C-alpha cells in the first residue's frame, strides 16, 4: 500500500529491536518537505536509531518506511537513489585524509559533476560555513570546530533533499553553534531541504525546529520531557492518584501504580503571582531561578520542590514584571501530567 498524502517521509507501525530488546516502537509519523524537525530524548531513547532508519541506513525489524509516497522496502531497487538525496553529519565526523577541497567535493565527484562546477560549489559551501580560503588546508590540520563545519559543508555540497544532523553542535563553541544554526536556517529556507536534528539541547531544538518530536524509551510522547520526573504513584482509597517524586506530590490521571515517570509540558503550566482559583488540582509555590530568551517567547526555570520549566510570552513576562528571584505560583491540571 502506497502513501497517498503529501508527506515527503513517513513511517508506519515501526518497531526496531537489538538482541531481542525493543528500542523503537512508533505507530506513525510523517514529515513534510521543507520543514525542520528536532528529535529530543535522553540517552537510550532511540534518537539515533530513528535517524538511521529515516536515513535508510538501517532496516527496521518491522514496519514500513515511505519516501515520496513509496514503501521503500517494497521498492528496494530504489533505495540507492533515495539515499543519494540525503546527507548525514554525526557528532564526531570523519574527514578523508586529504585536502578540505577534496573532502567537500567528494559527493559531487562521484555524481559526475564537472571539475569547474565542483570548484565553484566548494567555494560556495566554504563561504556558507565561514571558512573561505580553506580549500588547500589538510583535513588533519583542522580544529574540532573547523572539522564540524567542513563536515556540514561536505553534506551540503550535494544540495540534499534531506539533511540529518546528529548532535552536530556537541563539540563546538557557542560562536560556532550560532554560525551553524544560521547555516541550517538558510539552507532550509533557500533549498527547501527537510532537516532532522538530534540534540540534547532543548533550547536549540525549540529555536530551530518547526516541530519537536520527543522520544522516551523508544516511544513518541506528548510532553516535551523538559519536566520529566521519576517517582511513585500512590493510590489511597476514594482519592485521586498522586505522583510523588520525593520532593513534590502532584495529582495525576492514571491507572498506573508503583514506580513510574511523569512529565508536564511547559506550555501547560500557568504562572501567577498569587494562588489561582481554578479547577486545576496542582498548585505549587516557587522562585524563578533562570530566564531563557527564546525569541518570541521565554522559558523560565522555577524552583518549586523540583526544578520546573515553564513557557510564556515576553508580553506576559513584562506584564508580571518577573525577574530572577521573583516569587510565583505554578498551576496545572492533573490531566496535563503525562504518566508512563
NORCOR-V599669 format. One line per field, one symbol per residue. ss: DSSP state (h for helix, s for strand, l for the rest). phi: phi as a letter, one per 40 degrees, with the letter a starting at -180 (. if undefined). psi: psi as a letter, one per 40 degrees, with the letter a starting at -180 (. if undefined). A space follows every 50 residues. Layout:
ss->???
phi->???
psi->???
This chain:
ss->llllllllssssssssssllsssssssssssllllsssssllllllhhhh hhhhlllllllssssssllsshhhlhhhhhhhhllsssslllllllllsh hhhhhhhhhhllllhhhhhhhhhhhhhhlllllllllshhhllhhhhhhh hhhhhhhllllssssslllllllhhhhhhhhhhhhhhhhhhllsssssll lhhhhhhhllssssssllsssllllllssssssslllllllsssllllss sllllllssssssslhhhlssslllllllllsssssssssssslllssss ssslllssssssshhhhhhhllllllsssssslhhhsssl
phi->.ccbccccbabafcbbbbfgccbaabcaabbcdgbbbbbbicdgchcccc cccccgcacccahbbbbfgccdccbcccdccccccbbbbbcbcbcccacd dccccdcccccgcddccccccccccccdcgbdgcdcccdcccccccdccc ccccccdcfccbbbbbfcbcbbccccdcccccccccccccbfccbbbbac cdccdcccccabbbbbfgbcbcccgcbbbbabcbacdgbccbcbcgbabb cbbaccbgcabbbbcdccbcbacadccacccbabcabcbabbcbgcbbbb cbcagbcbbbbaccccdcccfcbdhccbbbbaccccccba
psi->hiheaehdiiihfhhhihfehhehghdiiihhheihhhhiiiheeedddd ddddefehhidiiihhhfehhdeefdeedddddeeiihhidgihiigaid ddddeddddeefhiddddddddddddddeffieedeihdeeiiddddddd dddddedegidhhhhhfdedfiidddddddddddddddddefhhhhhhie gdddddddidhhhhhhfeihidieedghihahhigiheiiihhheddihi hihieiiahiiiihhdeehhhieihihiehehhihihhdihhhfceiihh hhhfcihihihiiddddddefhiheihihhhiideehhh.
